[in-house]
Amino acid sequence: MNDGDAARPDARSLIARMLDPHSWKSWDEPPRDRAEPGSAYAAELARVRATTGYDESVVTGEGTLDGRRVAVVACEFSFLAGSIGVAATERLVRAVERATAERLPLLAAPASGGTRMQEGALAFTQMVKITAAVATHRAAGLPYVVYLRHPTTGGVLASWGSLGHVTAAEPGALIGFLGPRVFESLHGYPFPQGVQVAENLYAHGLVDAVVSAEDARTMAIRALDVLCAPREGLEPGREPEEAAEPVPAWEAITRSRRDDRPGVHDLLEFGARDVTPLQGTGTGERDSRLLLALARFGAAP
């Protein structure tokens, strides 16, 4: 894909759209290949590097997002279907660990068919290292925002693609653990139409939003304004000058049931800012009676 592909930008184009202009700084070092010299795998790596202009399936670095310094890890699907092997894992883990050490929010943009088949089971085990690095980042109280792109499948989705504090997806993106052809070859029949599409995952509470790259930038800015806001040293709320008279129990019940009583949507619209609605639990569960959102009330996140 190229810069002119508005719907499906490649990794570099996506980064350029999401970050502030001219703020990108690469963290990438030359990858240490697992391919034996002269092997078919080595020849394939050389070919795909020449045709795509990428040296591996992941790009890492930093930039600013609305002036805020952030770390970024992004997959490039044109490089062996965005597959993750040992060299890609080393690059990803270094970037996540650096983001943790420098206390930077981390933005991830997966687009991958999963682990690299040319490297066998060893590649599959690498997902544990990436997941552990992201878990450490989160445990340090640092934000992790994910933008799932077309397609995101396999171990990438099952591990670091599923750990975001906020998770958005590209419109129409194929997202699922088993790819549709793999599922059909195993079971003899296809997935129902539209099951593994981003919009369906949103409807079932697995992702928080389905947005374009430009809108993903806006969503990430808003989410980080809350997730990065200070939680200490805030002005305490004022106590009422006089304690209110106790309200009889039945009156309290009738007040709560008044038709004109403001609801949570009114509270968020008129009393909060930087509101980012969150959808479901991330495991396919949602309840229309429960609303979850990131927001700030005054200075308090």
N, C-alpha and C positions, 0 to 999 in steps of 0.2 A: 504494500500500500504506500501511498505517497501523500505529500502535504495537501494535495487537492482532493483527497478522499475525505469529505466532511463527515461521513457517517462512521467510518472505521479508521481513525488515525493510527499510524504506527507509533511506536514507543516515543520516539523523539518529537513527533508532531503533537502527541498527547501532552507531553511534558511542557512543550512551548505554549500550548493553549491553557494549561492549568496554572503555571507559575507566572510570576511577574516577568515582564520582558527583560531579557539579557541577564537574568539572575542565576541561570543554571551553571553549576560546576560539577563536573564528573568526578566520581570517586573510583572509577574502574581502573584496575590494573590488568595487564595482559593475562588472559586465562592460562591455567596449567592443564593442558589437554590430557585426557585419559587414553586417547587413541594411540595405538601402536603405529610408529612410522611406517609408511607404506601400506597400511591396512585400508580396507574399503571405508572404514569409519573416518580415518584421517583424510582420505580423498573427499568424502562427503562434507566434512567440516571446511576444507579449503574451498570447495565449490560454493557452499552457502555463504561463506564470508565474502567471497568475490561478488556474488549476485545481490546480497542484501546490504552490504556496507556495515553490518554488525559483526562483532567478534565473538559474541555469545548471545544466548537467548534472554539475558536480563541486562538491564541498564540501571546503574545506581548513581546517586549523587545527592546534591543539595541545591536549594534555591530559596527564594522568598515567595510567600503566598500572602498577598496584601500586606507586604512588609514584614511578615513573620518568617523567620528562618525555619525551614522544614527539611527533612530527609525524604528521599523518594526512591522506591524500587519499582521497576516496571518491566514486564515481559514483552518480548518481541516475537509475535507468532510466526512471522515469515522465516525465522531462524529455527529450523527443525521443529515446527509446530509449537514453538515456545517451550519445548521440553526442558526439564530440569535434570541435569546430571551433576557430577561431583564439582566441576569447575564453576557452573552456575550457582551451586549451593555455596561454595566458598565465597563467591562474590556477594551473594545475598546476605549470608551470615555476617561477614565483615561489615556490611553497610548497616545492618540492624544493630549490631553491637556498637558501632561508632555512634549511631543515633542515640542509643541508650547512654553511652559515656558522655556525650555532649548535651544530653537532655533535650533532644529535638523531637517534636512530633514526627510521626512516620506516616507517609502516604504510600499505599501499595496499589499497583494497577496490574493484576494478573491477566494474562491471556495465554492459555497453555492447554495442550492436550494431555499434560500429566508428566510423569517421569520419563527419562530418556531410555528407550528400549535398547539402544545400542550398548548401554552400560549395565544392563541386567538388573538383578535384585539390589545391587549396591546403590543404584540411583534411587530406588524406591525408599531405601532406609534414610536417604538424605533429608526427607521431609521432616524427620524427627528433629534434626539439627535446626532447621529453619523455624519450626514450631516452638522449640525451646527458646530460641533467641527472641522471638516475638513475645512469648509468655514472660520472659525476663523484662523486656521493654515495658509491657503493660504493668507488671508487678512494681516497677519503679514509678508508677503513677503517670506514665507518659501516654499521650493519645496515639491511637492506631486507627487510621481511616482507610477503608478499602473501596476501590472502584473496580468491580468485576467487568471484564471486557469479553468480547466475542472471539473465540469460545473460552470458557474456563471450566475445565473438567478434571477428573482423576484426582491424584494425590494432592495437586496444587489447591483445588477447591476444598478438599477434605481437611487440609492442614492450615496453612497460613492465609488462604483465601477466605476462611470462615471465622476469623478471630477479631474482626473489626469492632471497635466501639460503635462506629457508624459504618454501614455497608450500603453502597449504591451500586447500580448496574447499568451497563450500556443498553440503550433501547434495542430490543430484538435479540439480545445476546443469548447464545446457547450456554446454559449453565447447568451442570449436573455431574454426579460422580462418574457414572458410566456414560460414554458417548452413545448416541443412538444406534450406530452400526454395531458396536460391541454388544449392546443390550440385545439387539435382534439376532445376532449370531449365537448368543448364549441361550435365548429363550424361544427363538423361532417366530417371533412376532414383534412388531415395532411398538415403540412408546405411543400412547395416544397423542394426537396432534396438539402441539403447543404446551406440553407438560414441562419441558426443559427450557422454556423461554423466560427471559428476565421478568416480563410482566406477570407471568403466572406465579413466579416465586414471590414477587411483591404482594400479589393477592393473597398468598398463603403465609405471609409473615416471615419469609426467609431473607428478604432484603428490605432496606428501609426506603429506597427510592429507585426509580428508573429515570435516568437523566443523561443528557448529552455531556460531552466533555466540558463545554463552557458552563453548563449548569452544575456539573460536579465541582468545578472550581468554587462557585458561589456557595454550594452546600458545605464544602470543606472549610471555607473561611468562616461561615456561620458556626459550624460545629466546633472549630478550634477556638473561636472567641469564648465559647463556654468551657470547653475541656481544658483550656490553658489559663483560664481566669484564676486569680489568686483566691484562695479559700480561707486565708487567715488575715487578721488585721482589718476586717470589714467593720463598718459602723454598725453597732447594734441597733435593732429596731427600738422605737420609743415606747415606753410603757404608758398605758393610759393614765391620765392624771388622777382619776378616781376609779376604783374597782366597779365594774358594772354590776347592777343588781342581778341576782340569780334568776334565770328564766325557768318557769315551770316546765316540766318534762313534756307535757302535751303541746305546749306552745312551741317549744323547740322543734318538735316533730312536724307540726303544721307549717312552721316557717321553712323547714327544709324541703317541704313538698310544694311550695308555692310555684305556680307556673312561671312567674316573672323572676324567680331567683336566678342570679347569674350562674352559669355552669362553667366547667373547666375550660371550654373553648373560649368563653368570654374572658376568663381570667388570663389565658395566654394571649389573647388578642389585645386586651387593653392594659394588662398589668405586667407583661413580660416583653423581653426583646431577645433577639438572636435565637428564635425558636426553630428547632429542628425536630419534626415529628419522627418517632421511631416506630417500626412496624413489626408487631409480633415479638416472638422470642428468639428468632433466628433458627429455631428447630422445627418450624412449620406450624406453630401454634399461635393463634391470635383470638382475641375476644373483643367484640365491638363495645363492650361495656367498660373496657379499660383503655385509658389513653396514656401513652408513654412518650415523653419528649425531653430533649435537652433545651434548657432555656436559662435566661438570667432575669432575676427580679432585682431591680436596682443594680448594685454591683455584684450581688451574690449569685454564683452559678448554681 
